[in-house]
Amino acid sequence: MELTEEGEKAFHRMREAAVSFDRRLRTGLGEGELARLEELLDRLSANVAPPGESNTRPPVE
């Protein structure tokens, strides 16, 4: 299954919007702060996960 040309253009617009928002969201935060935030969010997620379900995910780049 492939995207139409219009779908491909929409995907790229949405992706750029998401990347731009992510950059804005992280402005002023250092690598250590981002790592700590990720750790805390992982812990919060683990607290609400169903028993036996893993909430591990690949690191954010």
WOZIKA-V50640 format. One record per residue. N is the residue number from 0. OMEGA is omega in whole degrees, 0 to 359 (* if undefined). NEAR is the number of other C-alpha atoms within 8 Angstrom. D_FIRST is the distance of its C-alpha to the first C-alpha in whole Angstrom. Layout:
n:N omega:OMEGA near:NEAR d_first:D_FIRST
n:N omega:OMEGA near:NEAR d_first:D_FIRST
//
This chain:
n:0 omega:181 near:2 d_first:0
n:1 omega:175 near:3 d_first:4
n:2 omega:172 near:7 d_first:7
n:3 omega:178 near:6 d_first:10
n:4 omega:179 near:6 d_first:13
n:5 omega:178 near:7 d_first:14
n:6 omega:179 near:8 d_first:12
n:7 omega:179 near:9 d_first:12
n:8 omega:179 near:8 d_first:16
n:9 omega:178 near:8 d_first:16
n:10 omega:182 near:8 d_first:15
n:11 omega:176 near:8 d_first:17
n:12 omega:180 near:8 d_first:20
n:13 omega:179 near:8 d_first:20
n:14 omega:180 near:8 d_first:19
n:15 omega:177 near:8 d_first:23
n:16 omega:180 near:8 d_first:24
n:17 omega:179 near:8 d_first:24
n:18 omega:179 near:8 d_first:25
n:19 omega:179 near:8 d_first:28
n:20 omega:179 near:8 d_first:29
n:21 omega:178 near:8 d_first:29
n:22 omega:179 near:8 d_first:31
n:23 omega:181 near:7 d_first:33
n:24 omega:184 near:6 d_first:33
n:25 omega:182 near:8 d_first:35
n:26 omega:177 near:6 d_first:37
n:27 omega:179 near:4 d_first:41
n:28 omega:177 near:7 d_first:39
n:29 omega:180 near:6 d_first:40
n:30 omega:179 near:6 d_first:38
n:31 omega:178 near:6 d_first:41
n:32 omega:178 near:8 d_first:40
n:33 omega:178 near:10 d_first:36
n:34 omega:179 near:8 d_first:37
n:35 omega:178 near:8 d_first:39
n:36 omega:179 near:8 d_first:37
n:37 omega:179 near:8 d_first:34
n:38 omega:180 near:8 d_first:37
n:39 omega:178 near:8 d_first:38
n:40 omega:176 near:8 d_first:35
n:41 omega:179 near:10 d_first:34
n:42 omega:177 near:8 d_first:37
n:43 omega:179 near:8 d_first:37
n:44 omega:179 near:9 d_first:33
n:45 omega:180 near:9 d_first:35
n:46 omega:183 near:6 d_first:38
n:47 omega:180 near:6 d_first:35
n:48 omega:174 near:9 d_first:33
n:49 omega:180 near:5 d_first:33
n:50 omega:177 near:4 d_first:36
n:51 omega:179 near:4 d_first:34
n:52 omega:180 near:6 d_first:31
n:53 omega:177 near:6 d_first:30
n:54 omega:179 near:8 d_first:30
n:55 omega:180 near:5 d_first:29
n:56 omega:180 near:4 d_first:27
n:57 omega:179 near:4 d_first:26
n:58 omega:177 near:4 d_first:29
n:59 omega:179 near:3 d_first:28
n:60 omega:* near:2 d_first:28
//
